[in-house]
Amino acid sequence: MTLVINYDRCIKTGECYRVYPELFTTRDDGFPDVLNAEPDGEEYEDALDAVRSCPGYAVRLEDED
């Protein structure tokens, strides 16, 4: 699974990089950026939480197929 951000849906609340700094950072334009696109273990669980908690529904885990 790959952690991605749909920038067309992102509303730049910063929730993802404030709550999960091990997975996301912020760009100069205020949008988040993925630090770890292929999280595993505890970081994978955090990625699932980030997907569920994104207010703009912009954070996703996608199959690589």
C-alpha positions as CSV (number, residue, x, y, z in Angstrom):
1,M,0.0,0.0,0.0
2,T,1.2,3.5,-0.9
3,L,0.3,6.6,1.1
4,V,-0.8,9.4,-1.1
5,I,-2.4,12.8,-1.0
6,N,-5.0,14.0,-3.4
7,Y,-4.1,17.7,-3.7
8,D,-7.4,18.5,-5.4
9,R,-9.2,17.4,-2.3
10,C,-6.8,18.8,0.3
11,I,-8.1,21.7,2.3
12,K,-4.8,22.4,4.1
13,T,-5.9,22.0,7.7
14,G,-2.5,20.5,8.7
15,E,-4.1,17.8,10.7
16,C,-2.0,15.1,9.0
17,Y,1.4,16.7,9.6
18,R,0.6,17.9,13.1
19,V,-0.7,14.6,14.3
20,Y,1.6,12.3,12.3
21,P,4.9,14.1,11.8
22,E,6.6,10.7,11.1
23,L,4.5,10.4,7.9
24,F,3.9,13.9,6.7
25,T,5.6,17.3,6.5
26,T,4.4,20.6,5.2
27,R,5.5,22.3,2.0
28,D,6.1,26.0,1.6
29,D,2.7,26.4,0.0
30,G,0.9,24.9,3.1
31,F,0.1,21.6,1.5
32,P,1.2,18.4,3.2
33,D,3.8,16.1,1.7
34,V,4.3,12.4,2.4
35,L,7.6,11.5,4.1
36,N,7.0,7.7,4.2
37,A,5.0,6.5,1.2
38,E,5.2,2.9,2.3
39,P,4.6,2.7,6.0
40,D,4.6,-0.5,7.9
41,G,4.0,-1.7,11.4
42,E,2.9,1.0,13.8
43,E,3.4,3.7,11.1
44,Y,0.9,1.7,8.9
45,E,-1.7,1.9,11.7
46,D,-1.0,5.7,11.9
47,A,-1.5,6.0,8.2
48,L,-4.9,4.3,8.5
49,D,-5.8,6.8,11.2
50,A,-4.6,9.6,9.0
51,V,-6.9,8.4,6.2
52,R,-9.8,8.2,8.5
53,S,-9.2,11.6,10.1
54,C,-8.5,13.7,7.1
55,P,-11.3,16.4,6.9
56,G,-10.9,16.8,3.2
57,Y,-10.7,13.1,2.5
58,A,-7.4,13.8,0.7
59,V,-5.2,11.2,2.4
60,R,-5.4,7.7,0.9
61,L,-3.7,4.3,1.0
62,E,-3.6,2.9,-2.5
63,D,-2.8,-0.6,-3.8
64,E,0.3,-0.7,-6.0
65,D,-1.4,-2.9,-8.6
